[in-house]
Amino acid sequence: MNKIIAIVCHKVTAPLVHTVEYLSSYNDNTVILHVDAKSNVNDFVFLSKTNVIILENRVDIQWGRFSQIAATLKLMEFSLKFNYSYFFLISGDDIPVMSNDTIDAFLNDHMGKEFIHYQDSRNSYVDPEERVKYLYPEAFYNRTSSFRISLARKFHKIFKNILFTNKSFTSNQHLFPKLFKGTNWFTLTKDAVQFIVEYTENNKTFVSVFQHSLCADEVFFHSILKTKPDINIYHDDSAINDALRYIDWVSGPEYPRVLNVVDQDKIKESRALFARKISPTADQEFMNSFIRS
C-alpha cells in the first residue's frame, strides 16, 4: 500500500532516525520531512534518499501559533504530487508500534476510513471556539511559567470579551463551518487531504482568522473535514483514540509522558499505530520491539 509519512521535526533524534529508516525501507512508503526553519537542514540530509524527501519551503514553527497549521498544510500540498492511499501526520518524537505489514493489513481492512480523533467521553472537553474567537498575547505562547505570565493570562481571562475579541472571526462566523476539536496527529486518505487543501485555497477568510489563534491545529483540520459530505470517520470507543496514537497525558511526570520500556506492554495493548512522546535518546531495542514480525 502506498503511504505518505509526513513528519514535523526540529532536531535529529533516535526515534526520528528509527522511524525514517524503518518506514523508508519499504518502497511503497514516501517519507516527507518538514524541518523547522530555525533548524539547520544540513543536519538531516543524511536521511535523504529516493523515498525520503526534505521540504525546501519550510516554516519557522512556534508552539501554539498558526505556524503549526502552516507546516502541516505544506506537507499536505506537497504530498499531492504522489500516488498514495493514506497520509500519516506524525512528529519527530513518534515511532511506529506496529510493523509496516500489520499497518497495511489494518488499513486494507478499513479502506476509506479517516483516522482522526474528535474529542469525546475519552477526553476532557475544550470549547474549540475559545481557540479562535479571541486574540492571545505573547504570554500564551510561552510554555514556561512565571508571575508575569500568570498575571497576563489572568488579565486575559477577565477581560477577553472586552479587549481581546477576534473581530475577524465574530463578524464572519456565519460564513464558517461549526468548529470541532481533537488530536493534532492523524491518518487521512488522499481524498481527504485534497479536500482540505482545496478548502483552504477557496476559503481564505476562514484561514486568516486562525492567524492569531491558540493551539488551533487541533481545530482547523477537524472543522474543515466535517464539511466533507462523504466523510467516513473511523470510530472505536474501545480504542485509545480514533487516530490510533498512543499518547499518555495522565501518568507524568512530563505531559505528555516520555515513553520508555516501562510503557511497552501498555503501548502494545493499545492497538495504536504510532506512539509519542519517545525520548530523543531512546534505546534501539525498545523501538525495534514493536515492529518485529
N, C-alpha and C positions, 0 to 999 in steps of 0.2 A: 504494500500500500504506500502510495506517495504521501509523505507528510512534510510539513514545514515546521521546524523547531525554531521559533523566534525568541531570542534571548536578549534581555535587557541587562547589561552588566557594566561595571566600572573598574574592576580590577581582576587580575588573573588569580584564580583560587583553585584549590584541589577539586571542589565539586564542578566548577566550570570546565576545567580540562577533562575531567572524567566524563561529564555529560556530552561534551562536544565530540570527544574521541570515540566514545561508545556509539552514540547515535549516528555519527557520520560514517561509521564503519559499514552501514547499510546503505547501498547506493540509491534506494528509493527515498531516503531522507535527505532533505536540504536544510542545513543549519544557517540561519541568518543572525549575525550578531549586531546589536546596536550598542556600541561602546560610548559611554558618556563622553561628551565633547571636552570635559575637563581632564579626561584621562589621556595618556599617551598611547595612541592607537598602535604604535610600533611594538608595544609590549604584547599585542595579541596576534601579530602577523604569523607567528609560528603555528597557529591553529588553522590557518587558511589552507584550503585545498579545493578540488573541483566542486565539492558539495558543501563547503563551508565558506560563507561569504561575509565579509565585514562591510557594513553600510558606510558609504563615503559621506553621505549627508547626515550628520549627527547633531543631536540636541544636547544642550547643557541641562542635564536633569537636576532639578532641585526638589527635595522632598515636599510633597503636598501640593505642588503647583501644577499648572496646566502642562508644563514640560513633560510630565509623565504620560499624559494623554498624547501629546505631540509625538513622542518617541514611538509609542505603540502604533499610531497612525502611519508613521514612516515605514515601520516593519510590515504593516498590512499592505500598504500601497506597493512596496517592493515585492511582496510575496505574489502578487497577482501576475507577475511575469512568468510564473511557474505553473505546471500542472500538478495539482495535489487534491487529496480528499479532505485532509484535516490540517488545521493551523493551530499549533500549541504556543501559547504565550507563557514563558517562564522567566525566572530571574537567574542571575549567575550563582545564586545560592541553592538552586534546585538540583535534584538528581532524580532519574527515573527509578521507580521502585517496583516496576515490572519489567520483564525482558521486552525487547522490541517485538518479538514474535507474539508474546502474550498481549501486548498493547494492540497490535494489528488485529489479532483474533477478536479481542473485545470490541474494537471499533467496527469490525465487519458485522458483528452480531447486533450492533446498534447504529448501523449506517444511516446517516441523515439526521441523527440527533445532535443537538448543540449542548456541549458540556460547559455550562456557565451557571454559577450559583447565584440565586436571588435570596435575600435574607428571608428566613422563615423561623419556625419554632426552635431550630438548632442554633440560633443566634440571638443576641440582644438587639432589639430594634433600634435603628437610627433613621431619623427622618431624612430622606435624600434631598429634599428641598433646602434643608439647612446648609448643605454643602455649596449651594449655588446662589441662593437668594440674598446672601449678604456679602459684603466686601470684607476681607480679612487683613488686619495689619500684620506686620512682619513677625510679631510675637507668635503667631500661629504656625509659622513655617520654621520655627526653631524647635528642635526636638529636645533641647536641654531645658532645665527648669531654673528659674531664679525669681527673686522677689519682683523685679521689674517686669518680667514676662508674665508672672501670675497676675500682677496688678493690671497689666494691659488686657489680659484675657477676661478678667472680671469686669473691667470697664466696658469691653465689647459686649459681654453678656447682658449688662444692664441697659446699654444704650443702642444695641444693634438695630432695633426697629426705628430709631430716630436718626442715627448718624451713619449707619453702615449698610443701608439697603442697596442692593444691586438693582438700580432702577432700570437698567437694560433688560434684566430678567423680568421684573414685575410688570413692566409696560408691554412686554411681548409674550407674556406667559400663555395667553390664549392661543398663540401660534405653535406652542411647543407640545411635544408629547408628555404624557404623565411620566414623572421621574421614578426610577426604581434603583435600588442599591443592592450590591452583592460583593463577592470577592473579585479582586482585580486580576486574577490569573484564570485563564480559560482555554478551552479547546473548541474551535469552531470549524464548520465546513467552509470550503472556499466560497460557496454561495452566500453564506452569512458575512464573511469578510468583505466580499464585493459589495454587498448591500450597505454595510457600514461606511465603506469608502465613498460610495456614490451618495449616500445620505449627507455626509459631511461636505461634499462638493456642492450639493444642491441646497443646503440649509446653513449658509454662512452665519446668519444671525444666531442660530442655536449654538453653533461652535463658539462664537465670540463671547457669549455670556459666561462661558466657562473659563475665560481668561483669568478671572480673579477668584476662582472657586478654591475650595479646600478639599484635598484628597478626593477629587471628583472622578478619578479614573475608576472608582467603584460605583459610579453613577452613569457616566457618559455613555459607555458602550452598552450597558444593560438597558438603558432607556431607549436607545436607538433600536436595538434588536426587538424590543417589544412592539415596535411599529411594523415589523415584517409580517405580512398577512399569513404566510405559511410556516411561521416559525415552529420548530419541533424541538422543545427543550427536554433534555434528559432529566428525570426526577426519580429519586430513590430515597425515601425517608430513612432507610437503614444505613445509608452511606454517610461518610463523614461530612460530605457536602456534594452538591451536584456537579461541581467542577472536578471532583475526584482528586483533590490536592490535600495532602496531609500537612496541616499546619497546627501547631499546638499553641493556642492563645491562653491556656489555663494554667499549666504546670509551673512555668517560670524556671529559673529566676529571671530570664530575659523574656520579653514579649515582642514577637513570638519566641518560643523556646528554641535555643540552638540544639538541634537534634544530634544524638550520638548513639553508641551501641546499646545504651540502656533503653532506648526507644525502639529498638529494632523489631521486636515482636509486635508491638502496637502498630507500627507502620505497616508491617506485612498483613496484619489482620484487618487493616482499614480498607483494603481493596482500592487504595488510591493509585493513581498513575504516576504522580510525582510527589516528592516531599520537599519541604523547606521549613526552616532555615537550616542549612548544613554548614558546619564550621568551615572556615576558609582553609584550615589545615586538616581536614577530615582524613581518617585512616582509609587507605585504598581497599583494604579487606572489608571494612564496614560497607563501603559504597558498592563493591562488587557483589556482596551477599544478596542483593535484591535482583540482580539481573542474570544470575546463573540459571541455565535451563534445567 
